[in-house]
């Protein structure tokens, strides 16, 4: 993997600097590229999204994001999870992608312990209807209890069932209030937030002005078809401009990190 932006931080005239500066082709270097900003360390929730899209904007191929992914994309996926406190995901994505609990990885163990993080991030599932299979490993085998975020309007029986196997959060009345959901996660001490979509959840978060950062993998594929874009939802009052923080490349895949101007 090679760095396109920003320029190599090492002094090109100093070979020793190159020797001591890990590049993005290592896990250490990749983690440095995607490190959370200082705001998260000071208790301010920072919500980043990780999504993959085709050249023509499709978020899925044959109904799944897997068809757009590659080896480098999977490494970035793992690093982003390894840095986060919690992964926020929509119920539709949980069902379609067969979500499992996040696993602890030895490569991140020391850094996570130093930051006071659990061995692996928790998974938080957003579902108004609570149409979830509670017998799957996501609910029966997590390192940290899976969080289920729903609304007051969810069926009472489904809420009771979810509360038996998960950390149930009620945020909003008729539908899930995304700002209240993010606050509930931050109240648990989870300030390094990561969302993996899907497009509907990500659209709601962006429309509510909650998205701080987008980590976008651009796959060198033309998908055509009628797949959704990576964000799908109500239009915000005004289009929001993000700044490009970094750009990496491998095998034709581009890995862009955009953040809200601060």
N, C-alpha and C positions, 0 to 999 in steps of 0.2 A: 504494500500500500504506500502511495506517495502523497506528500503534502503539496497541494496547489496554492492554498491560501490558509493562513498568512505565510509569508516567506519563512524559510528555515530559521529558527531563532538563534542557532549557533553561528558564531563568527566563522565565515568561510576561510579566513586566513589562519584560524587556530584549530589544527587537527585535534588537539586535546578536547576542545569544546564539543566537536562532533562525537568524540568517543564517549563523552559523559552525558550527552543529551539523547535520551531514548527517542527513537523515531516512531511514527504511527504504525509501523509494521510489527511492533511489540505490544503486548497487553499493557505494559506500564506506560508506554508512549501514547497509546490510544486512550487510556484512562485520563492522561493529562490533557489531551485534546478536549475531552468531554467532561472535565471536572465541573462540578456545580459551582456557581459563583459564591462569593463570600456571604451574600445575603442569606443563603440557606444555613450557613454556619451560625449566623446571628439570630436565627429563629424566624426569618421571613420565609414563608412557603414559596418554593420555586417549582412551577409546573412546566415540565417539558414533555413534548410528544415525540414519539418515534414511529415513523411511517415510511412505507415504501410505495413507489408509484412507477408506472411505465412511462416511456417518453411521451405518450399521448394522454397521460393523466389518469390511467386506470389504477384503482387501488387493489384490484383482485384479478386473477386469471382463473377461470373455471370455478369461481366462487370462493377462492382462497388466496391469501397473500403469499403463500409458499411459492407459487409459480413465478413470482417476481423476485424472489430472494436468490442469494448466492453465498459462497463461503465467507466473503468479507462482510456481507450484510449480517450474517449470523454472528460474526465476531463482534460487530458493533452492537448488535442486539444484546449479546451477553455482557458486554462492558457496561452498557446503559443500565441493565438490571443490577449489575454488580455494584454500581455507584448509588442506586436509589434506596429509599426507605420503604416505598410502597409503589405498587403498579396498579394503576386505575384502568379498568377495562369495562366495556359494555357487555351486557348479557348475550347479545346476538353474536359478538365475537367469541365469547367463551364457548358458546354452543358450536359455532361453525369451525373454530380452530382447535377444538378439543383441549381447552386450557387445563394445565396441571399446576401444582404448586411450584413456586420458584425454589431452586435448589441452592444449597450452600456450595461455593466454589473455593477451593484452597487458595487460588491465585489472589482472591480478594479478602481472605480471612483477616490478615493482619491489619490492613487499612480499615476494614469495617470495624474491627474491634477498637482501633485507635480513635475512630470517630464516634464510638458509642453506639454503633448500629448492631442490629441482630445479624446472625450469620447469613441470612437471606432476606430479601424484601417480602413484605406481606403482599397478597393479592387482594384488591378491593373491587368488587363487582357491582356495577350500577344496574339495577333492574326495578322498574316500577311494578311490573306484573308478578315478579318472583317466579317466573317460569324457568326454574333451574333444576338440574338433576343433582340433588344433594347427596347422592350415593357415590359420586365420582371422587377420585383422589384429591381434587381441588378442595373438597370439604372434609374428607376423611383422613388425609395424610399430609397436611401442611406443617411446615416447621413453625410458622406463626398462624394463629387462627385466621382463616379467610374472612374478610370484611364484606358484608352485603349491605349496600346502600339503597334504600327504597323510599317510598312516599307513604303518607298517611292513608292514601286511597288503596294501597295494596291489600289483597284479601287477607283477612285476619288469620285464617288457618295457615296460609302460606307464610305469614310473618312469624307465627309461633314455630312452625317447622324449621324455618331458616335460623331462628334464634337458638335452636337446640344444637346446631352444628357450626354456627358462624357468629361473628361479632356483628350484630345487627344494628344499623344506623338508620334512623328515620329522618330524612332531610326533605322538607317540603310537604305540601298537602296533596294536591291532585297529581303533581308530577315531581320528580326529583329536582330539588333546588341545587344547582351545581355549586354555587358559592357556599352554601351551607355544607355540602358534601366535602369540599376542599377544607373548610374550617374544621370539620369533624376529624379529618385525617391529621391536620396540623395540630389539633388539640392532643393527639396521641404522641406528639413529639416528632412526627414525620414531616420534615420540611423539604426533603429531597423527593419530590413527587415525579412520577413517570406515568404517562398514559400511552397505551398502545392501541387506542381506538376502541371500536371502529369509527368509520366516517361520521356516523350520526352522533355518537358521544363527543367526538372531537369537534364537530360543528357546534354543538351546544356549549362546550367549554370556551371555544373561541368567540362565539357570539356574546357570551356573558363577560368577555374581557378577562378571562382567567388564564389564558395561555401565555406563558412567558417565553417559551422557546420551542422551536420545531427542528428536530433532527430528521432530515429527509434523505432517503436513499432513492436515487434516480436510476432505475434499471434500464439497460440498453435494449429495450424491447418495445415493439408496437403491439398493443393488445387489441385495439379496435373494440368492437362489442359495446355493451351498454353497462359496463361496470361503473360503480360510483367513483367519484373523486375521493381524495383522502379526507376531505371535510364535506359534510352534507348537513345542512340545517338552515335555520333562519338567517337572513342577511343582517349583519350588524349595522348600526347607524351610519358608520363610515368604514371604508376599507382601512385596515391598519397596516402600516409599513414596518417591516422587521429588517434588521441589519444582518449582513452575512458575517459570521464570526470565524468560520473555518470551512475549508473545502478539501476533501481527500478523493483519491481515485484508485481503483484497482479493477483490472479486467473490463474496463468500460463502464463500470458502476461509479457514480458520483455520490459522495457522502457530504451533504451540506448541513451546516449547523447555523440556524438563524435565531436571533433573539430580539425581544422587544427592546427598543432603545431605552437606556436608563439615564 
